């Protein structure tokens, strides 16, 4: 459910104020993954194909099903929605690149430990560079309050029935936050491994967080997200001795979906992997600043 799709209209709040939507509602579509883990669309043409005794409502060309709506119509709706979102994302990205802001979109299932990881990250980076956070949740400002208590400015976006942040919401939040030049922006998306995969916010990278308290097969079940991410943080690794979780298998599944995916094993509680995570952020921040410096250099005309 999301404001962009139309099912969250009138319920999205930024810092307690209603978000005015600039576009018409529509719907968002997905495709399914093969049982062997390959991130490929099924070639079926019927919406209700039975696979091994299961009803597959994602087998059509649009990758999803809606009563009374044809597959071609659903594809057109998705393209229109995402094209408009991408326009806003391009504006956000241009803003980030102009001001040397390194923006990360953190995505995961609910309960993966995103907020705790953010709090520890902010504490570790305190005083080294300006940091701001955009928090996305359906209700409450609990997480934003935790972030502010950790020492970073945070703006809460409440999406109501919405299931993800979109680029327009982030653009509005950026204006209210008043981001500093050469800073780090951490965007904590709504807990959801489906819809956020399709919505570009203008970020430099999507960072997917998978907790070891979840299943190893999450990457196979939610391939769009792991395909869209550049980095996977395998979180809560301190609990591995007490769980029947195969970390190697989880990483293998993730890289089956996205061979280029970088993986860091981490624990916000014990500090395992934090140095590698912080170094990765530092490199991204330096690159963002260096890009601005290069584009700001005066051109030398050769005779």
DOKOLPA-732363 format. One line per 2 residues: number of its first residue (from 1); their letters; for each residue x, z, y of N, C-alpha, C. Coordinates in steps of 0.1 Angstrom, whole numbers, plus 5000, padded with zeros to 4 digits. Layout:
! DOKOLPA-732363
NUM> A> X/Z/Y/X/Z/Y/X/Z/Y; ...
//
This chain:
! DOKOLPA-732363
1> XX> 5008/5000/4988/5000/5000/5000/5009/5000/5012; 5006/4992/5022/5014/4991/5034/5007/4985/5046
3> XX> 5012/4988/5058/5006/4983/5070/5007/4968/5070; 5018/4962/5065/5020/4948/5066/5010/4941/5056
5> XX> 5007/4948/5045/4997/4942/5036/4983/4944/5042; 4981/4954/5050/4968/4956/5056/4961/4968/5051
7> XX> 4967/4975/5040/4960/4986/5034/4963/4999/5040; 4972/4999/5050/4976/5011/5057/4972/5011/5071
9> XX> 4964/5002/5075/4961/5000/5090/4955/5012/5096; 4960/5016/5107/4955/5028/5115/4961/5041/5110
11> XX> 4970/5040/5100/4975/5053/5094/4990/5055/5096; 4997/5045/5100/5011/5046/5103/5014/5053/5116
13> XX> 5022/5063/5116/5026/5071/5127/5041/5071/5129; 5045/5069/5141/5059/5071/5145/5060/5083/5154
15> XX> 5067/5094/5150/5067/5106/5157/5054/5111/5161; 5044/5109/5153/5030/5114/5155/5021/5105/5163
17> XX> 5026/5093/5167/5018/5084/5175/5015/5072/5166; 5003/5066/5168/4998/5055/5160/5007/5043/5163
19> XX> 5010/5035/5153/5017/5023/5154/5007/5011/5156; 5009/5004/5167/5001/4992/5170/5007/4980/5162
21> XX> 4998/4974/5154/5003/4963/5146/5002/4950/5154; 5012/4942/5153/5013/4929/5161/5008/4917/5153
23> XX> 5004/4919/5140/5001/4908/5132/4989/4910/5122; 4984/4900/5117/4973/4901/5107/4977/4906/5094
25> XX> 4969/4914/5087/4972/4919/5074/4973/4908/5063; 4980/4911/5052/4980/4902/5041/4984/4910/5029
27> XX> 4990/4903/5019/4993/4910/5007/5007/4907/5002; 5013/4915/4994/5027/4913/4990/5027/4911/4974
29> XX> 5036/4902/4970/5036/4899/4956/5049/4902/4949; 5050/4903/4936/5062/4906/4929/5063/4897/4916
31> XX> 5075/4896/4910/5076/4890/4897/5080/4900/4887; 5080/4896/4874/5083/4905/4863/5097/4901/4857
33> XX> 5103/4911/4850/5115/4909/4844/5113/4907/4829; 5122/4899/4822/5121/4897/4808/5125/4910/4801
35> XX> 5120/4912/4789/5123/4924/4782/5137/4926/4779; 5145/4915/4778/5160/4917/4776/5167/4920/4788
37> XX> 5160/4922/4800/5167/4926/4812/5170/4915/4821; 5169/4903/4817/5172/4892/4826/5163/4891/4838
39> XX> 5168/4890/4850/5160/4890/4862/5155/4876/4865; 5146/4871/4857/5141/4858/4858/5125/4858/4858
41> XX> 5120/4848/4865/5105/4847/4865/5100/4842/4852; 5089/4847/4847/5083/4841/4835/5077/4827/4838
43> XX> 5078/4818/4829/5073/4804/4831/5058/4803/4828; 5051/4814/4826/5037/4813/4822/5028/4809/4834
45> XX> 5017/4802/4831/5008/4798/4842/4995/4806/4842; 4993/4814/4832/4981/4822/4832/4984/4836/4836
47> XX> 4974/4843/4842/4976/4856/4848/4974/4867/4838; 4968/4864/4826/4964/4875/4817/4970/4872/4803
49> XX> 4982/4866/4803/4989/4864/4790/4992/4877/4783; 4991/4877/4770/4993/4889/4763/5007/4888/4757
51> XX> 5016/4898/4760/5030/4898/4755/5031/4910/4746; 5033/4907/4733/5035/4918/4724/5023/4929/4725
53> XX> 5011/4924/4726/5000/4933/4727/4997/4939/4740; 5005/4936/4751/5003/4941/4764/4997/4930/4773
55> XX> 4988/4934/4782/4983/4925/4792/4994/4923/4803; 4998/4911/4806/5008/4908/4816/5001/4902/4828
57> XX> 4999/4910/4838/4992/4906/4851/5002/4900/4861; 5015/4900/4857/5025/4895/4866/5031/4882/4862
59> XX> 5024/4875/4853/5030/4863/4847/5028/4850/4854; 5019/4851/4864/5016/4839/4872/5027/4835/4881
61> XX> 5025/4824/4888/5035/4819/4898/5038/4829/4909; 5028/4836/4913/5030/4846/4924/5036/4859/4919
63> XX> 5036/4861/4905/5042/4873/4900/5033/4885/4901; 5020/4883/4904/5011/4894/4905/4997/4889/4904
65> XX> 4987/4898/4905/4973/4894/4903/4964/4901/4913; 4955/4894/4918/4945/4900/4927/4931/4893/4924
67> XX> 4921/4901/4922/4908/4896/4918/4903/4885/4928; 4899/4873/4923/4893/4863/4932/4903/4856/4941
69> XX> 4916/4858/4939/4926/4851/4947/4935/4843/4938; 4936/4830/4942/4944/4821/4934/4959/4824/4935
71> XX> 4967/4820/4926/4982/4822/4926/4988/4814/4938; 4983/4802/4941/4989/4795/4952/4986/4801/4966
73> XX> 4973/4807/4967/4970/4814/4979/4978/4827/4981; 4981/4834/4970/4989/4846/4970/5003/4843/4975
75> XX> 5008/4832/4969/5022/4828/4973/5023/4825/4988; 5013/4818/4993/5012/4814/5008/5012/4827/5016
77> XX> 5003/4837/5012/5002/4849/5019/5015/4857/5020; 5022/4857/5008/5034/4864/5008/5045/4858/5017
79> XX> 5045/4844/5016/5055/4837/5025/5052/4840/5040; 5040/4840/5043/5036/4842/5057/5040/4856/5062
81> XX> 5037/4866/5053/5040/4880/5057/5055/4882/5058; 5062/4877/5048/5077/4880/5048/5084/4872/5059
83> XX> 5079/4860/5062/5085/4853/5073/5084/4860/5086; 5072/4866/5089/5070/4874/5101/5079/4886/5101
85> XX> 5079/4893/5090/5088/4905/5089/5103/4901/5091; 5107/4890/5086/5121/4885/5087/5124/4882/5102
87> XX> 5114/4878/5110/5117/4876/5124/5120/4889/5131; 5113/4899/5128/5116/4912/5133/5129/4918/5128
89> XX> 5132/4915/5115/5144/4920/5109/5156/4913/5116; 5155/4900/5120/5165/4893/5127/5168/4899/5140
91> XX> 5157/4903/5147/5159/4910/5160/5166/4923/5159; 5162/4931/5148/5169/4944/5146/5184/4941/5143
93> XX> 5187/4931/5134/5201/4929/5130/5209/4924/5142; 5203/4916/5151/5210/4912/5163/5213/4924/5172
95> XX> 5204/4933/5173/5206/4946/5180/5217/4954/5174; 5217/4955/5161/5228/4963/5154/5241/4957/5157
97> XX> 5242/4944/5155/5255/4937/5156/5260/4937/5170; 5251/4936/5180/5256/4936/5194/5261/4950/5198
99> XX> 5256/4960/5192/5260/4974/5196/5269/4981/5186; 5274/4974/5176/5283/4980/5166/5277/4991/5157
101> XX> 5264/4989/5154/5257/4999/5146/5257/4995/5132; 5261/5004/5123/5261/5002/5109/5249/5008/5103
103> XX> 5239/5000/5099/5226/5004/5094/5225/5003/5079; 5220/5014/5073/5218/5014/5058/5204/5017/5055
105> XX> 5198/5010/5045/5185/5012/5041/5185/5019/5027; 5182/5032/5027/5183/5040/5014/5170/5040/5007
107> XX> 5170/5035/4995/5157/5033/4987/5159/5040/4973; 5147/5045/4968/5148/5051/4955/5133/5055/4951
109> XX> 5132/5060/4939/5120/5067/4935/5118/5080/4942; 5106/5086/4943/5105/5099/4948/5113/5109/4940
111> XX> 5119/5119/4946/5126/5129/4939/5140/5126/4934; 5146/5115/4939/5159/5111/4935/5170/5119/4942
113> XX> 5167/5126/4953/5177/5134/4960/5182/5127/4973; 5174/5117/4978/5178/5110/4990/5181/5119/5002
115> XX> 5171/5128/5004/5172/5136/5016/5184/5146/5015; 5185/5152/5004/5196/5162/5001/5210/5154/5003
117> XX> 5211/5142/4998/5223/5134/5000/5225/5131/5014; 5215/5128/5022/5216/5126/5036/5221/5138/5044
119> XX> 5216/5149/5040/5220/5162/5047/5234/5164/5044; 5239/5163/5032/5253/5165/5029/5262/5155/5036
121> XX> 5257/5142/5037/5265/5132/5043/5266/5135/5058; 5256/5139/5064/5256/5142/5079/5266/5154/5081
123> XX> 5265/5164/5073/5274/5175/5074/5289/5171/5073; 5291/5162/5063/5305/5158/5061/5310/5149/5072
125> XX> 5302/5141/5079/5306/5132/5089/5304/5138/5103; 5300/5151/5104/5297/5157/5117/5309/5157/5126
127> XX> 5307/5151/5138/5318/5151/5148/5327/5138/5147; 5326/5130/5136/5334/5119/5135/5328/5106/5141
129> XX> 5315/5105/5141/5309/5094/5147/5294/5097/5150; 5288/5090/5159/5273/5093/5162/5265/5088/5150
131> XX> 5255/5097/5146/5246/5094/5135/5232/5096/5139; 5223/5087/5135/5209/5089/5137/5202/5085/5124
133> XX> 5190/5091/5122/5182/5088/5110/5168/5085/5113; 5163/5075/5105/5149/5071/5105/5143/5075/5092
135> XX> 5133/5084/5092/5127/5089/5080/5114/5083/5077; 5112/5078/5065/5099/5072/5061/5092/5080/5050
137> XX> 5080/5084/5053/5072/5091/5043/5057/5088/5046; 5049/5090/5036/5035/5087/5038/5029/5098/5047
139> XX> 5033/5111/5045/5028/5122/5053/5039/5132/5056; 5037/5141/5065/5045/5152/5069/5058/5147/5076
141> XX> 5065/5156/5083/5078/5154/5089/5088/5163/5084; 5086/5168/5071/5094/5178/5065/5109/5173/5064
143> XX> 5111/5161/5060/5124/5155/5058/5131/5153/5071; 5124/5149/5081/5130/5147/5094/5135/5160/5100
145> XX> 5127/5171/5097/5131/5184/5102/5143/5189/5095; 5145/5186/5082/5157/5189/5075/5169/5182/5081
147> XX> 5167/5169/5084/5178/5161/5090/5182/5167/5103; 5172/5170/5112/5176/5175/5125/5183/5189/5124
149> XX> 5179/5197/5114/5186/5209/5112/5200/5207/5107; 5203/5196/5101/5217/5193/5097/5225/5188/5108
151> XX> 5219/5185/5120/5227/5181/5132/5226/5167/5136; 5217/5159/5131/5215/5145/5135/5201/5143/5141
153> XX> 5200/5135/5151/5187/5131/5156/5179/5123/5145; 5166/5126/5143/5158/5119/5133/5144/5117/5139
155> XX> 5139/5105/5135/5126/5101/5139/5118/5099/5127; 5106/5105/5126/5097/5104/5114/5088/5092/5116
157> XX> 5087/5084/5106/5076/5074/5105/5067/5078/5093; 5055/5081/5096/5045/5083/5086/5037/5071/5083
159> XX> 5037/5066/5071/5030/5053/5068/5016/5055/5063; 5011/5067/5062/4997/5069/5056/4997/5064/5042
161> XX> 4988/5054/5039/4988/5048/5026/4998/5037/5024; 5006/5035/5034/5017/5025/5033/5027/5029/5024
163> XX> 5033/5019/5016/5042/5023/5006/5057/5019/5009; 5060/5015/5022/5073/5011/5025/5074/5010/5040
165> XX> 5086/5010/5046/5089/5007/5060/5090/4991/5061; 5086/4986/5073/5089/4972/5076/5098/4971/5088
167> XX> 5102/4959/5091/5111/4957/5102/5105/4960/5116; 5092/4958/5118/5086/4961/5130/5086/4976/5133
169> XX> 5083/4984/5123/5083/4999/5124/5097/5004/5128; 5107/4998/5121/5121/5002/5124/5125/4999/5138
171> XX> 5121/4987/5143/5124/4983/5156/5118/4992/5167; 5105/4997/5164/5099/5006/5173/5106/5020/5173
173> XX> 5110/5024/5161/5117/5037/5160/5131/5036/5167; 5138/5025/5166/5151/5023/5172/5149/5025/5187
175> XX> 5139/5020/5193/5137/5021/5208/5135/5036/5211; 5128/5043/5203/5125/5057/5207/5137/5066/5204
177> XX> 5146/5062/5194/5158/5070/5192/5168/5068/5202; 5169/5056/5208/5180/5053/5218/5193/5054/5211
179> XX> 5196/5045/5202/5208/5045/5193/5220/5043/5202; 5231/5051/5199/5244/5049/5205/5251/5037/5200
181> XX> 5260/5032/5208/5269/5021/5204/5279/5027/5193; 5283/5018/5184/5293/5022/5174/5289/5034/5166
183> XX> 5277/5034/5161/5271/5045/5154/5267/5042/5140; 5262/5052/5133/5257/5050/5119/5242/5053/5119
185> XX> 5234/5043/5114/5220/5046/5113/5216/5046/5098; 5210/5057/5094/5206/5059/5080/5191/5058/5080
187> XX> 5185/5049/5073/5171/5047/5072/5167/5051/5058; 5159/5062/5057/5154/5067/5044/5140/5061/5042
189> XX> 5139/5052/5033/5127/5045/5031/5117/5054/5023; 5105/5050/5022/5095/5057/5014/5099/5056/5000
191> XX> 5097/5067/4992/5100/5067/4978/5092/5057/4970; 5099/5046/4966/5092/5035/4960/5102/5025/4956
193> XX> 5102/5020/4944/5112/5010/4939/5106/4996/4938; 5094/4994/4944/5088/4981/4944/5088/4974/4957
195> XX> 5079/4978/4966/5077/4971/4979/5089/4970/4988; 5097/4981/4989/5108/4980/4999/5119/4970/4995
197> XX> 5119/4965/4982/5128/4955/4978/5126/4942/4986; 5114/4939/4990/5111/4926/4996/5112/4926/5011
199> XX> 5113/4938/5017/5112/4938/5032/5126/4942/5038; 5131/4931/5044/5144/4933/5052/5141/4940/5064
201> XX> 5149/4951/5067/5147/4958/5079/5158/4955/5090; 5167/4946/5086/5178/4942/5095/5190/4950/5092
203> XX> 5190/4958/5081/5201/4966/5077/5213/4958/5072; 5225/4964/5072/5236/4958/5067/5236/4958/5051
205> XX> 5231/4969/5045/5230/4970/5031/5218/4978/5027; 5212/4974/5015/5203/4983/5008/5211/4992/4999
207> XX> 5209/5005/4999/5216/5014/4990/5205/5020/4981; 5205/5017/4968/5196/5022/4958/5201/5035/4952
209> XX> 5193/5045/4951/5197/5058/4945/5190/5060/4933; 5197/5061/4922/5191/5064/4909/5196/5077/4904
211> XX> 5186/5086/4901/5190/5100/4896/5191/5100/4881; 5200/5108/4876/5201/5109/4862/5190/5116/4855
213> XX> 5181/5122/4863/5169/5128/4858/5158/5118/4855; 5161/5105/4859/5151/5094/4856/5156/5087/4843
215> XX> 5150/5076/4840/5154/5068/4828/5165/5058/4831; 5173/5056/4820/5184/5046/4822/5178/5032/4824
217> XX> 5166/5030/4820/5160/5016/4821/5153/5013/4834; 5155/5022/4844/5148/5019/4857/5152/5006/4863
219> XX> 5165/5002/4862/5169/4989/4867/5161/4977/4861; 5158/4978/4848/5151/4968/4841/5136/4968/4844
221> XX> 5131/4980/4847/5117/4981/4851/5114/4976/4865; 5124/4978/4874/5123/4975/4888/5134/4966/4893
223> XX> 5135/4954/4887/5147/4946/4889/5148/4941/4904; 5137/4939/4911/5138/4934/4925/5147/4943/4933
225> XX> 5145/4956/4932/5152/4965/4940/5167/4965/4937; 5171/4965/4924/5185/4966/4921/5191/4952/4923
227> XX> 5183/4942/4923/5189/4929/4927/5191/4928/4942; 5183/4934/4950/5184/4934/4965/5195/4943/4970
229> XX> 5199/4953/4962/5208/4963/4967/5223/4959/4966; 5231/4964/4974/5246/4961/4973/5253/4973/4967
231> XX> 5247/4985/4968/5254/4997/4963/5243/5005/4955; 5247/5011/4944/5239/5020/4937/5246/5034/4936
233> XX> 5239/5044/4940/5245/5057/4939/5238/5064/4927; 5245/5067/4917/5240/5074/4905/5241/5089/4908
235> XX> 5230/5094/4912/5230/5108/4918/5227/5119/4907; 5230/5131/4911/5228/5143/4903/5236/5143/4890
237> XX> 5248/5137/4891/5257/5136/4880/5261/5150/4874; 5260/5160/4882/5263/5173/4877/5254/5178/4866
239> XX> 5242/5171/4865/5233/5175/4854/5235/5168/4841; 5244/5158/4841/5246/5150/4829/5248/5158/4816
241> XX> 5256/5169/4817/5258/5177/4804/5245/5183/4799; 5235/5184/4807/5223/5190/4802/5211/5180/4799
243> XX> 5214/5167/4800/5204/5157/4799/5208/5147/4788; 5198/5141/4782/5201/5129/4773/5200/5116/4781
245> XX> 5209/5115/4790/5209/5103/4799/5222/5096/4797; 5222/5083/4794/5234/5075/4791/5238/5068/4804
247> XX> 5247/5074/4811/5252/5069/4824/5257/5055/4823; 5265/5052/4812/5271/5039/4810/5260/5028/4808
249> XX> 5250/5032/4800/5239/5023/4798/5231/5020/4811; 5229/5030/4819/5222/5028/4832/5230/5018/4841
251> XX> 5243/5020/4841/5251/5011/4849/5251/4997/4843; 5251/4996/4830/5251/4983/4824/5238/4976/4827
253> XX> 5227/4983/4826/5214/4977/4829/5213/4972/4844; 5219/4980/4853/5219/4977/4867/5227/4964/4869
255> XX> 5238/4963/4863/5247/4952/4865/5242/4939/4857; 5233/4942/4847/5227/4930/4841/5218/4923/4851
257> XX> 5211/4931/4859/5203/4926/4870/5211/4921/4881; 5221/4928/4885/5229/4924/4897/5244/4926/4894
259> XX> 5251/4916/4889/5265/4917/4885/5274/4922/4896; 5270/4919/4908/5279/4923/4920/5277/4937/4925
261> XX> 5267/4944/4919/5264/4958/4924/5275/4967/4922; 5279/4974/4933/5289/4984/4933/5282/4997/4929
263> XX> 5288/5006/4922/5282/5018/4917/5292/5030/4920; 5286/5040/4926/5293/5053/4928/5286/5064/4921
265> XX> 5292/5071/4912/5286/5083/4906/5288/5095/4915; 5277/5102/4918/5278/5112/4929/5269/5124/4925
267> XX> 5272/5135/4932/5264/5147/4931/5264/5153/4945; 5253/5154/4951/5252/5160/4964/5254/5175/4963
269> XX> 5252/5181/4951/5253/5195/4949/5267/5200/4948; 5275/5192/4940/5289/5196/4937/5299/5189/4945
271> XX> 5295/5178/4951/5304/5170/4959/5311/5159/4952; 5308/5158/4939/5314/5147/4931/5310/5133/4937
273> XX> 5320/5125/4939/5318/5111/4944/5316/5110/4959; 5315/5122/4966/5312/5121/4980/5323/5115/4988
275> XX> 5336/5117/4984/5347/5111/4991/5346/5095/4991; 5343/5090/4979/5341/5075/4978/5330/5070/4986
277> XX> 5319/5077/4986/5307/5074/4994/5310/5074/5009; 5317/5084/5013/5320/5085/5028/5330/5075/5032
279> XX> 5340/5072/5023/5349/5061/5026/5342/5048/5027; 5333/5045/5018/5325/5032/5019/5318/5031/5032
281> XX> 5312/5042/5037/5305/5042/5050/5315/5040/5061; 5326/5047/5060/5336/5045/5071/5341/5031/5072
283> XX> 5343/5024/5061/5347/5010/5062/5336/5001/5068; 5324/5004/5064/5313/4997/5070/5312/4999/5085
285> XX> 5314/5011/5090/5313/5014/5104/5324/5007/5112; 5336/5007/5106/5348/5001/5113/5345/4986/5113
287> XX> 5340/4980/5103/5337/4966/5103/5327/4962/5113; 5316/4970/5115/5306/4968/5125/5312/4968/5139
289> XX> 5320/4978/5142/5327/4979/5155/5336/4967/5157; 5344/4963/5147/5354/4952/5148/5347/4939/5151
291> XX> 5335/4937/5145/5327/4925/5147/5323/4924/5162; 5319/4935/5168/5315/4935/5182/5327/4932/5190
293> XX> 5338/4938/5187/5350/4935/5195/5355/4921/5194; 5353/4915/5183/5357/4901/5181/5348/4891/5190
295> XX> 5335/4894/5189/5326/4886/5196/5326/4888/5211; 5332/4900/5215/5333/4903/5229/5345/4897/5236
297> XX> 5355/4893/5228/5367/4888/5233/5365/4875/5241; 5371/4873/5252/5369/4860/5260/5375/4848/5253
299> XX> 5368/4837/5254/5373/4825/5248/5385/4819/5255; 5395/4814/5248/5406/4808/5254/5405/4793/5253
301> XX> 5404/4786/5264/5402/4772/5264/5416/4765/5264; 5418/4756/5254/5430/4749/5252/5429/4736/5259
303> X> 5440/4733/5267/5440/4720/5274/5444/4709/5265
//
